[in-house]
Amino acid sequence: MSSKSLATMSGADAVRQLTGPQKSAILLMSMGTERAASVLREMRDEGATLLVSTHDLAGVGELCDEAILLHRRVLAHGSPDRVLVPELMLRAFGLEEPA
């Protein structure tokens, strides 16, 4: 492990330091902070495949190429601008009965 503190590394460098040299890793993290979002953006920009589960939809369009909207089942799948629309969001949050 590097003598450099994880706190001073970029997010993706810290992940690489923790996971070692393997090409793929499963990383579970809370999306509650901007630092977490920054780590995901950096990893995405480096070509990583990300699977993100979040209730905070504000950054989904910027971070993700595809989105899946769920409410007991898949309501929609596709680009964020086609999935995160008012009609589907109402269904996802239980404010309208699923079809």
Secondary structure by P-SEA (a helix, b strand, c coil): ccccccccccaaaaaaaaaccccbbbbbbbcccaaaaaaaaaaaaabbbbbbbbcccccccccccbbbbbcccccccccccccccaaaaaaaacccccc
